[in-house]
Amino acid sequence: MSGLPVYRWRLAPDGLATRRQLRAMGLRPGGQGVVAEVHRPRRRREPLVAYLYRVDLARPVRPMTPSRTAALEKAMRARRICPACCRDAGYCIPRSLGMCVPCHDDPARDRVVPEACRVR
């Protein structure tokens, strides 16, 4: 226990919301601390815990600027480029493999020098 008020699943009072619920309302916690917890019981396991924030202290979500959008697109593009073959895989490369699935499955596949596939 963390010393915070604990409510059972679906029994939290009005005026408190989880991060997802705040986001659905177009809000964010805005630096406020967690004020309560919701515990969802599960069979033979520890309960799931969700942290609650006050809705009246929440702030509006910051708007996505064009530069933030461009930076996000560049980062997502970099996650799709296979470091072994320098091709856009069309999906985010699994961190567990470190390369696209075809390169992982076929070690004899054509390889390119990693410096040649820099994302611009």
N, CA, C and O of each residue as an XYZ file, in Angstrom:
480
protein
N       0.830     -1.180      0.000
C       0.000      0.000      0.000
C       0.876      1.245      0.000
O       1.957      1.274      0.588
N       0.386      2.247     -0.663
C       1.174      3.461     -0.808
C       0.684      4.601      0.078
O       1.255      5.691      0.030
N      -0.346      4.391      0.880
C      -0.872      5.459      1.710
C      -1.918      6.314      1.017
O      -2.467      7.234      1.623
N      -2.195      6.024     -0.230
C      -3.219      6.749     -0.983
C      -4.575      6.076     -0.779
O      -4.628      4.887     -0.462
N      -5.671      6.815     -0.955
C      -6.985      6.168     -0.910
C      -7.092      5.125     -2.020
O      -6.646      5.354     -3.145
N      -7.681      3.987     -1.695
C      -7.835      2.900     -2.663
C      -9.318      2.653     -2.877
O     -10.079      2.481     -1.926
N      -9.716      2.640     -4.149
C     -11.101      2.369     -4.511
C     -11.162      1.079     -5.299
O     -10.223      0.721     -6.009
N     -12.284      0.384     -5.164
C     -12.477     -0.825     -5.954
C     -12.852     -0.439     -7.384
O     -13.270      0.687     -7.653
N     -12.694     -1.387     -8.276
C     -12.967     -1.196     -9.693
C     -14.356     -0.616     -9.913
O     -15.335     -1.125     -9.365
N     -14.451      0.440    -10.705
C     -15.681      1.136    -11.067
C     -16.362      1.865     -9.907
O     -17.513      2.279    -10.039
N     -15.681      2.028     -8.785
C     -16.293      2.697     -7.645
C     -15.555      3.972     -7.251
O     -15.733      4.466     -6.137
N     -14.733      4.510     -8.143
C     -14.016      5.760     -7.844
C     -15.003      6.927     -7.894
O     -15.934      6.914     -8.700
N     -14.809      7.923     -7.050
C     -15.736      9.058     -7.045
C     -15.588      9.930     -8.291
O     -14.569      9.890     -8.980
N     -16.609     10.705     -8.558
C     -16.552     11.656     -9.671
C     -15.467     12.691     -9.381
O     -15.191     13.014     -8.225
N     -14.867     13.197    -10.433
C     -13.818     14.199    -10.265
C     -12.427     13.604    -10.294
O     -11.446     14.348    -10.276
N     -12.308     12.268    -10.339
C     -11.023     11.597    -10.467
C     -11.021     10.801    -11.762
O     -12.047     10.252    -12.165
N      -9.851     10.740    -12.418
C      -9.760     10.025    -13.689
C      -8.349      9.492    -13.879
O      -7.385     10.037    -13.341
N      -8.243      8.417    -14.655
C      -6.936      7.871    -15.008
C      -6.332      8.714    -16.131
O      -6.999      9.590    -16.681
N      -5.080      8.451    -16.465
C      -4.429      9.169    -17.570
C      -5.191      8.976    -18.875
O      -5.389      9.930    -19.628
N      -5.615      7.755    -19.143
C      -6.357      7.502    -20.384
C      -7.673      8.261    -20.413
O      -8.060      8.811    -21.445
N      -8.352      8.288    -19.287
C      -9.612      9.017    -19.238
C      -9.386     10.514    -19.410
O     -10.164     11.192    -20.081
N      -8.316     11.026    -18.800
C      -7.987     12.441    -18.995
C      -7.696     12.726    -20.460
O      -8.172     13.717    -21.014
N      -6.913     11.855    -21.085
C      -6.557     12.052    -22.491
C      -7.798     12.038    -23.381
O      -7.892     12.814    -24.331
N      -8.741     11.162    -23.076
C      -9.986     11.103    -23.850
C     -10.789     12.397    -23.713
O     -11.568     12.748    -24.600
N     -10.593     13.105    -22.591
C     -11.258     14.389    -22.374
C     -10.441     15.552    -22.923
O     -10.858     16.706    -22.822
N      -9.270     15.254    -23.508
C      -8.411     16.307    -24.032
C      -7.578     16.976    -22.956
O      -7.172     18.129    -23.103
N      -7.320     16.247    -21.866
C      -6.573     16.791    -20.734
C      -5.335     15.953    -20.445
O      -5.173     14.852    -20.971
N      -4.462     16.500    -19.594
C      -3.276     15.798    -19.108
C      -3.138     16.103    -17.630
O      -3.692     17.099    -17.166
N      -2.405     15.266    -16.854
C      -2.286     15.533    -15.417
C      -1.678     16.899    -15.111
O      -2.068     17.525    -14.125
N      -0.752     17.373    -15.906
C      -0.215     18.710    -15.722
C       0.641     18.896    -14.485
O       0.608     19.964    -13.873
N       1.398     17.897    -14.104
C       2.322     18.026    -12.991
C       1.750     17.677    -11.632
O       2.492     17.636    -10.651
N       0.473     17.429    -11.547
C      -0.102     17.066    -10.255
C       0.255     15.629     -9.894
O       0.505     14.806    -10.775
N       0.277     15.339     -8.634
C       0.600     13.994     -8.174
C      -0.621     13.086     -8.200
O      -1.751     13.535     -8.390
N      -0.367     11.816     -8.008
C      -1.439     10.830     -7.933
C      -2.204     11.063     -6.630
O      -1.593     11.237     -5.576
N      -3.534     11.066     -6.700
C      -4.331     11.312     -5.501
C      -5.037     10.069     -4.976
O      -5.472     10.044     -3.825
N      -5.156      9.033     -5.813
C      -5.826      7.807     -5.369
C      -5.473      6.666     -6.323
O      -4.860      6.873     -7.370
N      -5.874      5.469     -5.936
C      -5.655      4.274     -6.759
C      -6.969      3.534     -6.926
O      -7.847      3.588     -6.064
N      -7.089      2.845     -8.048
C      -8.209      1.938     -8.278
C      -7.606      0.552     -8.411
O      -6.662      0.349     -9.175
N      -8.148     -0.396     -7.671
C      -7.668     -1.778     -7.750
C      -8.718     -2.635     -8.434
O      -9.887     -2.646     -8.048
N      -8.280     -3.347     -9.450
C      -9.169     -4.269    -10.150
C      -8.753     -5.682     -9.764
O      -7.650     -6.107    -10.108
N      -9.601     -6.413     -9.064
C      -9.213     -7.756     -8.628
C      -9.072     -8.722     -9.799
O      -9.784     -8.631    -10.798
N      -8.124     -9.656     -9.641
C      -7.928    -10.732    -10.615
C      -7.825    -12.039     -9.859
O      -7.428    -12.058     -8.694
N      -8.173    -13.111    -10.503
C      -8.113    -14.417     -9.853
C      -6.666    -14.880     -9.710
O      -5.898    -14.878    -10.672
N      -6.321    -15.268     -8.515
C      -5.022    -15.867     -8.197
C      -3.824    -15.000     -8.558
O      -2.712    -15.513     -8.681
N      -4.027    -13.692     -8.729
C      -2.915    -12.789     -9.018
C      -3.128    -11.483     -8.280
O      -4.198    -11.217     -7.733
N      -2.090    -10.685     -8.281
C      -2.197     -9.364     -7.673
C      -3.211     -8.528     -8.451
O      -3.371     -8.728     -9.655
N      -3.893     -7.602     -7.795
C      -4.861     -6.770     -8.522
C      -4.153     -5.797     -9.465
O      -3.016     -5.391     -9.222
N      -4.841     -5.437    -10.537
C      -4.345     -4.387    -11.427
C      -4.559     -3.045    -10.733
O      -5.589     -2.826    -10.095
N      -3.604     -2.171    -10.857
C      -3.675     -0.873    -10.185
C      -3.696      0.236    -11.233
O      -2.884      0.242    -12.158
N      -4.617      1.160    -11.084
C      -4.668      2.351    -11.934
C      -4.582      3.568    -11.027
O      -5.219      3.614     -9.974
N      -3.799      4.545    -11.434
C      -3.619      5.757    -10.640
C      -4.607      6.821    -11.093
O      -4.863      6.986    -12.285
N      -5.152      7.535    -10.126
C      -6.170      8.538    -10.408
C      -5.637      9.947    -10.152
O      -4.846     10.184     -9.239
N      -6.103     10.875    -10.997
C      -5.720     12.289    -10.908
C      -6.990     13.126    -10.820
O      -8.058     12.698    -11.259
N      -6.865     14.312    -10.255
C      -8.009     15.213    -10.152
C      -8.279     15.866    -11.501
O      -7.368     16.400    -12.134
N      -9.525     15.822    -11.933
C      -9.907     16.390    -13.225
C      -9.870     17.919    -13.167
O      -9.522     18.562    -14.157
N     -10.223     18.504    -12.027
C     -10.267     19.973    -11.946
C      -8.875     20.605    -12.004
O      -8.754     21.780    -12.348
N      -7.817     19.847    -11.672
C      -6.449     20.368    -11.744
C      -5.749     20.007    -13.057
O      -4.638     20.466    -13.320
N      -6.403     19.187    -13.876
C      -5.793     18.763    -15.144
C      -5.721     19.941    -16.110
O      -6.548     20.852    -16.075
N      -4.724     19.896    -16.961
C      -4.523     20.962    -17.948
C      -4.824     20.436    -19.347
O      -4.816     19.226    -19.571
N      -5.088     21.330    -20.280
C      -5.337     20.890    -21.660
C      -4.082     20.253    -22.270
O      -2.956     20.618    -21.929
N      -4.296     19.313    -23.160
C      -3.184     18.684    -23.870
C      -2.535     19.723    -24.768
O      -3.219     20.509    -25.423
N      -1.204     19.717    -24.792
C      -0.501     20.655    -25.658
C      -0.755     20.287    -27.120
O      -0.750     19.107    -27.470
N      -0.975     21.282    -27.970
C      -1.234     20.976    -29.380
C       0.025     20.458    -30.076
O       1.145     20.805    -29.702
N      -0.180     19.631    -31.081
C       0.928     19.079    -31.861
C       1.365     20.126    -32.876
O       0.595     20.488    -33.765
N       2.588     20.610    -32.750
C       3.104     21.613    -33.671
C       3.660     20.930    -34.912
O       3.947     19.734    -34.870
N       3.820     21.654    -36.015
C       4.396     21.049    -37.216
C       5.798     20.484    -36.991
O       6.142     19.448    -37.560
N       6.611     21.151    -36.169
C       7.963     20.631    -35.933
C       7.932     19.358    -35.100
O       8.737     18.456    -35.330
N       7.017     19.265    -34.134
C       6.886     18.033    -33.357
C       6.380     16.897    -34.234
O       6.812     15.754    -34.083
N       5.459     17.206    -35.157
C       4.956     16.193    -36.076
C       6.076     15.679    -36.968
O       6.190     14.473    -37.190
N       6.903     16.585    -37.483
C       8.024     16.186    -38.338
C       9.032     15.338    -37.567
O       9.545     14.353    -38.098
N       9.319     15.711    -36.324
C      10.260     14.943    -35.511
C       9.715     13.548    -35.219
O      10.469     12.575    -35.243
N       8.428     13.439    -34.947
C       7.821     12.136    -34.695
C       7.853     11.264    -35.941
O       8.143     10.071    -35.850
N       7.557     11.843    -37.111
C       7.611     11.087    -38.360
C       9.025     10.590    -38.637
O       9.206      9.457    -39.082
N      10.026     11.425    -38.380
C      11.415     11.028    -38.597
C      11.817      9.882    -37.662
O      12.491      8.941    -38.082
N      11.405      9.965    -36.407
C      11.729      8.909    -35.445
C      11.057      7.596    -35.828
O      11.679      6.537    -35.741
N       9.798      7.651    -36.251
C       9.089      6.420    -36.641
C       9.686      5.829    -37.919
O       9.750      4.608    -38.064
N      10.121      6.685    -38.842
C      10.774      6.203    -40.058
C      12.076      5.477    -39.708
O      12.389      4.439    -40.290
N      12.833      6.030    -38.752
C      14.094      5.406    -38.334
C      13.852      4.037    -37.714
O      14.689      3.145    -37.850
N      12.734      3.857    -37.042
C      12.431      2.556    -36.436
C      12.049      1.515    -37.472
O      12.118      0.318    -37.193
N      11.643      1.946    -38.675
C      11.253      1.012    -39.728
C      12.413      0.581    -40.614
O      12.284     -0.410    -41.333
N      13.544      1.288    -40.590
C      14.679      0.976    -41.459
C      15.498     -0.146    -40.841
O      15.945     -0.043    -39.699
N      15.694     -1.224    -41.605
C      16.472     -2.364    -41.131
C      17.959     -2.006    -41.186
O      18.434     -1.572    -42.236
N      18.708     -2.174    -40.098
C      20.134     -1.842    -40.121
C      20.959     -2.826    -40.949
O      22.087     -2.507    -41.324
N      20.429     -4.003    -41.240
C      21.175     -5.002    -42.007
C      21.049     -4.802    -43.513
O      22.043     -4.901    -44.233
N      19.841     -4.523    -43.997
C      19.639     -4.400    -45.445
C      19.283     -2.986    -45.881
O      19.174     -2.724    -47.079
N      19.100     -2.081    -44.949
C      18.780     -0.667    -45.220
C      17.488     -0.478    -45.998
O      17.365      0.483    -46.759
N      16.538     -1.359    -45.827
C      15.241     -1.232    -46.487
C      14.191     -0.841    -45.468
O      14.303     -1.153    -44.283
N      13.162     -0.147    -45.952
C      12.026      0.184    -45.101
C      11.190     -1.085    -44.968
O      10.631     -1.572    -45.951
N      11.106     -1.615    -43.757
C      10.401     -2.871    -43.536
C       8.888     -2.701    -43.604
O       8.174     -3.683    -43.803
N       8.385     -1.486    -43.444
C       6.946     -1.266    -43.463
C       6.323     -1.464    -42.089
O       5.113     -1.305    -41.933
N       7.127     -1.805    -41.099
C       6.683     -1.978    -39.717
C       7.866     -1.643    -38.822
O       9.001     -1.581    -39.295
N       7.618     -1.430    -37.558
C       8.712     -1.144    -36.628
C       9.532     -2.420    -36.415
O       8.984     -3.484    -36.128
N      10.844     -2.294    -36.561
C      11.747     -3.434    -36.406
C      11.688     -3.923    -34.957
O      11.835     -3.114    -34.041
N      11.477     -5.217    -34.725
C      11.453     -5.719    -33.347
C      12.811     -5.543    -32.679
O      13.839     -5.895    -33.258
N      12.822     -5.006    -31.474
C      14.082     -4.813    -30.753
C      14.713     -6.154    -30.407
O      15.934     -6.251    -30.283
N      13.891     -7.189    -30.251
C      14.436     -8.501    -29.911
C      15.248     -9.086    -31.062
O      16.182     -9.854    -30.830
N      14.904     -8.730    -32.299
C      15.635     -9.236    -33.465
C      16.748     -8.289    -33.882
O      17.826     -8.737    -34.272
N      16.504     -6.992    -33.808
C      17.496     -6.008    -34.223
C      17.574     -5.825    -35.724
O      18.410     -5.059    -36.203
N      16.741     -6.495    -36.468
C      16.690     -6.388    -37.926
C      15.321     -6.854    -38.388
O      14.534     -7.376    -37.598
N      15.037     -6.661    -39.675
C      13.740     -7.089    -40.190
C      13.654     -8.621    -40.165
O      14.676     -9.306    -40.107
N      12.451     -9.136    -40.207
C      12.247    -10.580    -40.102
C      12.911    -11.342    -41.252
O      13.530    -12.374    -40.994
N      12.815    -10.881    -42.526
C      13.502    -11.621    -43.599
C      15.023    -11.692    -43.394
O      15.626    -12.731    -43.663
N      15.648    -10.607    -42.926
C      17.093    -10.639    -42.668
C      17.421    -11.587    -41.523
O      18.440    -12.276    -41.556
N      16.576    -11.623    -40.534
C      16.809    -12.510    -39.396
C      16.652    -13.964    -39.807
O      17.424    -14.819    -39.374
N      15.650    -14.252    -40.647
C      15.383    -15.633    -41.049
C      16.371    -16.155    -42.074
O      16.619    -17.359    -42.127
N      16.951    -15.264    -42.903
C      17.874    -15.691    -43.965
C      19.216    -14.993    -43.779
O      19.397    -13.881    -44.275
N      20.172    -15.621    -43.070
C      21.466    -14.983    -42.825
C      22.281    -14.734    -44.096
O      23.188    -13.902    -44.083
N      21.982    -15.430    -45.184
C      22.739    -15.272    -46.424
C      22.217    -14.125    -47.283
O      22.711    -13.915    -48.391
N      21.259    -13.403    -46.810
C      20.660    -12.303    -47.567
C      21.664    -11.168    -47.768
O      22.588    -11.004    -46.972
N      21.478    -10.377    -48.847
C      22.376     -9.255    -49.158
C      22.399     -8.271    -48.004
O      21.362     -7.904    -47.451
N      23.603     -7.853    -47.655
C      23.773     -6.891    -46.575
C      24.419     -5.624    -47.118
O      25.144     -5.668    -48.112
N      24.158     -4.503    -46.471
C      24.726     -3.220    -46.844
C      25.475     -2.688    -45.624
O      25.118     -2.991    -44.486
N      26.508     -1.898    -45.870
C      27.259     -1.302    -44.771
C      26.317     -0.414    -43.960
O      25.633      0.427    -44.544
N      26.255     -0.570    -42.619
C      25.296      0.203    -41.827
C      25.407      1.709    -41.996
O      24.391      2.395    -41.878
N      26.593      2.267    -42.267
C      26.723      3.709    -42.433
C      25.981      4.199    -43.686
O      25.657      5.381    -43.800
N      25.719      3.285    -44.615
C      25.086      3.682    -45.879
C      23.593      3.917    -45.711
O      22.982      4.524    -46.590
N      22.984      3.468    -44.635
C      21.525      3.604    -44.517
C      21.149      4.559    -43.396
O      20.409      4.193    -42.484
N      21.640      5.739    -43.462
C      21.276      6.759    -42.481
C      19.946      7.390    -42.874
O      19.683      7.640    -44.050
N      19.127      7.638    -41.881
C      17.826      8.285    -42.138
C      18.047      9.781    -42.167
O      18.690     10.336    -41.276
N      17.519     10.436    -43.186
C      17.686     11.878    -43.326
C      16.410     12.577    -43.012
O      16.349     13.805    -43.074
